């Protein structure tokens, strides 16, 4: 046995391995959190099944599930990328978890990248589950899959930036209250369940500029109407993504 076989080699692991390990940890923590699962999985699923089976809201011509599924997919993205991430990150900041992780070999930008990867993994699981349920309810999607993916990615970026901005600037308790309040308000006024056509003209024009309205409307145009690339909705989401991520990068406080 040669000398030095068991000589320690101190140093950080490769950056890619650190990001993957942190992303896997973030995903496991999220999936083990009952409150987060209620928000990200149970509520969207119940809304899809209930409003598809019971004629509560007038969704216009065609099957209710064809109108509801794009909106519920948008709601699932918002619940994970915005509400869930804002609450979890806000309390991690309060308890000093972010401060300690920020002092580790993992760069702060890489920590945020790992959180984003965790959000994307969770969203994939949500979308698969909701898609299976929607097909069981008789959903008939149309349109360009690439447009759907682009809408979901930009929607994730927009909501993630806004969630991190809230978590990094407000107290944890304020983040908890504000994130849940925004979730409820956008559920009602974001075209998820109630068509925007039900609102007065001036109110509708303002609501259409919200990221949830752009995401649900764009998904509905593609999946229900078979439209091409929804450039207007993509533009709204891109603007919110740039605004949210830019503000979060500038104003996020780690303590």
ZITA-V737036 format. One record per pair of residues at least 4 apart in sequence whose C-alpha atoms are under 8 Angstrom apart, sorted by the first residue. I is the first residue (numbers start at 1). GAP is how many residues later the second one is. If there is no record, write none. Layout:
i->I gap->GAP
i->I gap->GAP
This chain:
i->1 gap->4
i->12 gap->93
i->13 gap->4
i->13 gap->5
i->14 gap->4
i->15 gap->4
i->15 gap->91
i->16 gap->4
i->17 gap->4
i->18 gap->4
i->18 gap->88
i->19 gap->4
i->19 gap->87
i->19 gap->91
i->19 gap->92
i->19 gap->94
i->19 gap->95
i->20 gap->4
i->20 gap->94
i->21 gap->4
i->22 gap->4
i->22 gap->89
i->22 gap->92
i->22 gap->93
i->23 gap->4
i->23 gap->91
i->23 gap->92
i->23 gap->93
i->23 gap->94
i->23 gap->95
i->24 gap->4
i->24 gap->94
i->25 gap->4
i->26 gap->4
i->26 gap->88
i->26 gap->89
i->26 gap->92
i->27 gap->4
i->27 gap->91
i->27 gap->92
i->27 gap->94
i->27 gap->95
i->28 gap->4
i->29 gap->4
i->30 gap->6
i->30 gap->7
i->31 gap->5
i->31 gap->6
i->32 gap->5
i->33 gap->4
i->34 gap->4
i->35 gap->4
i->36 gap->4
i->36 gap->48
i->37 gap->4
i->37 gap->5
i->38 gap->4
i->38 gap->5
i->39 gap->4
i->39 gap->5
i->39 gap->40
i->39 gap->41
i->39 gap->45
i->40 gap->4
i->40 gap->36
i->40 gap->39
i->40 gap->40
i->40 gap->44
i->40 gap->86
i->41 gap->4
i->41 gap->35
i->41 gap->85
i->42 gap->4
i->43 gap->4
i->44 gap->4
i->44 gap->28
i->44 gap->29
i->44 gap->31
i->44 gap->32
i->45 gap->4
i->45 gap->85
i->45 gap->88
i->46 gap->4
i->47 gap->4
i->47 gap->25
i->48 gap->4
i->48 gap->17
i->48 gap->20
i->48 gap->21
i->48 gap->24
i->48 gap->86
i->49 gap->4
i->49 gap->84
i->49 gap->88
i->50 gap->4
i->51 gap->4
i->51 gap->5
i->51 gap->6
i->51 gap->13
i->51 gap->14
i->51 gap->17
i->52 gap->12
i->52 gap->13
i->52 gap->16
i->52 gap->85
i->57 gap->136
i->57 gap->137
i->58 gap->136
i->59 gap->5
i->59 gap->8
i->59 gap->9
i->59 gap->135
i->59 gap->136
i->60 gap->4
i->62 gap->4
i->63 gap->4
i->63 gap->76
i->64 gap->4
i->65 gap->4
i->65 gap->69
i->65 gap->72
i->65 gap->73
i->65 gap->74
i->66 gap->4
i->66 gap->73
i->66 gap->74
i->66 gap->75
i->66 gap->157
i->66 gap->158
i->67 gap->4
i->67 gap->153
i->67 gap->157
i->68 gap->4
i->68 gap->124
i->68 gap->125
i->69 gap->4
i->69 gap->61
i->69 gap->62
i->69 gap->65
i->69 gap->70
i->70 gap->4
i->70 gap->122
i->70 gap->146
i->70 gap->147
i->70 gap->149
i->70 gap->150
i->70 gap->153
i->71 gap->4
i->71 gap->120
i->71 gap->121
i->71 gap->122
i->71 gap->144
i->71 gap->145
i->71 gap->146
i->71 gap->148
i->71 gap->149
i->72 gap->4
i->72 gap->120
i->72 gap->121
i->72 gap->144
i->73 gap->4
i->73 gap->54
i->73 gap->57
i->73 gap->143
i->74 gap->4
i->74 gap->78
i->74 gap->81
i->74 gap->118
i->74 gap->138
i->74 gap->141
i->74 gap->142
i->74 gap->145
i->75 gap->4
i->75 gap->112
i->75 gap->117
i->75 gap->137
i->75 gap->141
i->76 gap->4
i->76 gap->47
i->76 gap->50
i->76 gap->51
i->77 gap->4
i->77 gap->5
i->77 gap->46
i->77 gap->75
i->77 gap->78
i->77 gap->79
i->77 gap->82
i->78 gap->4
i->78 gap->5
i->78 gap->77
i->78 gap->78
i->78 gap->81
i->78 gap->105
i->78 gap->134
i->79 gap->4
i->79 gap->5
i->79 gap->104
i->80 gap->4
i->80 gap->5
i->80 gap->39
i->80 gap->42
i->80 gap->43
i->81 gap->4
i->81 gap->5
i->81 gap->38
i->81 gap->75
i->81 gap->76
i->81 gap->78
i->81 gap->79
i->81 gap->82
i->82 gap->4
i->82 gap->77
i->82 gap->78
i->82 gap->79
i->82 gap->80
i->82 gap->81
i->82 gap->82
i->82 gap->97
i->83 gap->4
i->83 gap->80
i->83 gap->96
i->83 gap->97
i->83 gap->100
i->84 gap->4
i->85 gap->4
i->85 gap->34
i->85 gap->75
i->85 gap->78
i->85 gap->79
i->86 gap->4
i->86 gap->77
i->86 gap->78
i->86 gap->80
i->86 gap->81
i->86 gap->89
i->86 gap->90
i->86 gap->93
i->87 gap->4
i->87 gap->80
i->87 gap->85
i->87 gap->88
i->87 gap->89
i->87 gap->92
i->88 gap->4
i->89 gap->4
i->89 gap->75
i->89 gap->78
i->89 gap->79
i->90 gap->4
i->90 gap->76
i->90 gap->77
i->90 gap->78
i->90 gap->80
i->90 gap->81
i->90 gap->82
i->90 gap->85
i->90 gap->86
i->91 gap->4
i->91 gap->81
i->92 gap->4
i->92 gap->5
i->92 gap->6
i->93 gap->4
i->93 gap->5
i->93 gap->6
i->93 gap->74
i->93 gap->75
i->93 gap->79
i->93 gap->161
i->93 gap->162
i->94 gap->77
i->94 gap->78
i->94 gap->161
i->96 gap->4
i->96 gap->159
i->97 gap->4
i->98 gap->4
i->98 gap->156
i->98 gap->157
i->99 gap->4
i->99 gap->155
i->99 gap->156
i->100 gap->4
i->101 gap->5
i->101 gap->7
i->101 gap->10
i->102 gap->4
i->102 gap->5
i->102 gap->6
i->102 gap->9
i->102 gap->152
i->106 gap->4
i->106 gap->5
i->107 gap->4
i->108 gap->4
i->109 gap->4
i->110 gap->4
i->111 gap->4
i->112 gap->4
i->113 gap->4
i->114 gap->4
i->115 gap->4
i->116 gap->4
i->116 gap->44
i->117 gap->4
i->118 gap->4
i->119 gap->4
i->120 gap->4
i->120 gap->36
i->121 gap->4
i->122 gap->4
i->123 gap->4
i->124 gap->4
i->125 gap->4
i->126 gap->4
i->127 gap->4
i->128 gap->4
i->129 gap->4
i->130 gap->4
i->131 gap->4
i->132 gap->4
i->133 gap->4
i->134 gap->4
i->134 gap->5
i->135 gap->4
i->135 gap->5
i->140 gap->84
i->141 gap->82
i->141 gap->83
i->141 gap->85
i->142 gap->80
i->142 gap->81
i->142 gap->82
i->142 gap->83
i->142 gap->84
i->143 gap->4
i->143 gap->79
i->143 gap->80
i->143 gap->81
i->143 gap->82
i->143 gap->83
i->143 gap->84
i->143 gap->85
i->144 gap->4
i->144 gap->78
i->144 gap->79
i->144 gap->82
i->144 gap->83
i->144 gap->84
i->144 gap->85
i->145 gap->4
i->146 gap->4
i->147 gap->4
i->147 gap->75
i->147 gap->81
i->147 gap->82
i->147 gap->83
i->148 gap->4
i->148 gap->71
i->148 gap->74
i->148 gap->75
i->149 gap->4
i->150 gap->4
i->150 gap->84
i->151 gap->4
i->151 gap->64
i->151 gap->67
i->151 gap->68
i->151 gap->83
i->151 gap->86
i->152 gap->4
i->152 gap->63
i->153 gap->4
i->154 gap->4
i->154 gap->80
i->154 gap->83
i->154 gap->84
i->154 gap->87
i->155 gap->4
i->155 gap->56
i->155 gap->57
i->155 gap->60
i->155 gap->82
i->155 gap->86
i->156 gap->4
i->157 gap->4
i->157 gap->84
i->157 gap->88
i->158 gap->4
i->158 gap->53
i->158 gap->79
i->158 gap->80
i->158 gap->82
i->158 gap->83
i->158 gap->84
i->158 gap->85
i->158 gap->86
i->158 gap->87
i->159 gap->4
i->159 gap->52
i->159 gap->82
i->159 gap->85
i->160 gap->4
i->160 gap->84
i->160 gap->85
i->161 gap->4
i->161 gap->80
i->161 gap->82
i->161 gap->83
i->161 gap->84
i->161 gap->85
i->161 gap->86
i->161 gap->87
i->162 gap->4
i->162 gap->79
i->162 gap->82
i->162 gap->83
i->162 gap->86
i->163 gap->4
i->163 gap->16
i->164 gap->4
i->164 gap->81
i->164 gap->84
i->164 gap->88
i->165 gap->4
i->165 gap->79
i->165 gap->80
i->165 gap->82
i->165 gap->83
i->165 gap->84
i->165 gap->86
i->165 gap->87
i->166 gap->4
i->166 gap->9
i->167 gap->4
i->167 gap->5
i->167 gap->8
i->167 gap->85
i->168 gap->80
i->168 gap->83
i->168 gap->84
i->168 gap->85
i->168 gap->86
i->169 gap->82
i->169 gap->83
i->169 gap->84
i->170 gap->4
i->170 gap->5
i->171 gap->4
i->172 gap->4
i->173 gap->4
i->174 gap->4
i->175 gap->4
i->176 gap->4
i->177 gap->4
i->178 gap->4
i->179 gap->4
i->180 gap->4
i->181 gap->4
i->182 gap->4
i->183 gap->4
i->184 gap->4
i->185 gap->4
i->185 gap->5
i->186 gap->4
i->186 gap->6
i->186 gap->26
i->187 gap->4
i->187 gap->5
i->187 gap->6
i->188 gap->4
i->188 gap->5
i->188 gap->6
i->189 gap->5
i->189 gap->7
i->189 gap->18
i->190 gap->4
i->190 gap->6
i->190 gap->17
i->190 gap->18
i->190 gap->20
i->190 gap->22
i->190 gap->23
i->190 gap->26
i->191 gap->4
i->191 gap->5
i->191 gap->21
i->191 gap->22
i->191 gap->25
i->191 gap->26
i->192 gap->20
i->192 gap->21
i->192 gap->24
i->194 gap->4
i->195 gap->4
i->196 gap->8
i->196 gap->11
i->196 gap->12
i->197 gap->7
i->199 gap->4
i->199 gap->5
i->200 gap->4
i->201 gap->4
i->202 gap->4
i->203 gap->4
i->204 gap->4
i->205 gap->4
i->206 gap->4
i->207 gap->6
i->208 gap->5
i->208 gap->6
i->209 gap->4
i->209 gap->5
i->209 gap->27
i->210 gap->4
i->210 gap->26
i->211 gap->4
i->211 gap->25
i->211 gap->26
i->211 gap->29
i->212 gap->4
i->213 gap->4
i->214 gap->4
i->214 gap->19
i->214 gap->20
i->214 gap->22
i->214 gap->23
i->215 gap->4
i->215 gap->18
i->215 gap->19
i->215 gap->22
i->216 gap->4
i->217 gap->4
i->217 gap->16
i->218 gap->4
i->218 gap->12
i->218 gap->15
i->218 gap->16
i->219 gap->4
i->219 gap->5
i->220 gap->4
i->220 gap->5
i->221 gap->4
i->221 gap->5
i->221 gap->6
i->221 gap->9
i->222 gap->4
i->222 gap->5
i->222 gap->6
i->222 gap->7
i->222 gap->8
i->223 gap->4
i->230 gap->4
i->231 gap->4
i->232 gap->4
i->233 gap->4
i->234 gap->4
i->235 gap->4
i->236 gap->4
i->237 gap->4
i->238 gap->4
i->239 gap->4
i->240 gap->4
i->241 gap->4
i->242 gap->4
i->243 gap->4
i->244 gap->4
i->245 gap->4
i->246 gap->4
i->247 gap->4
i->247 gap->5
i->248 gap->4
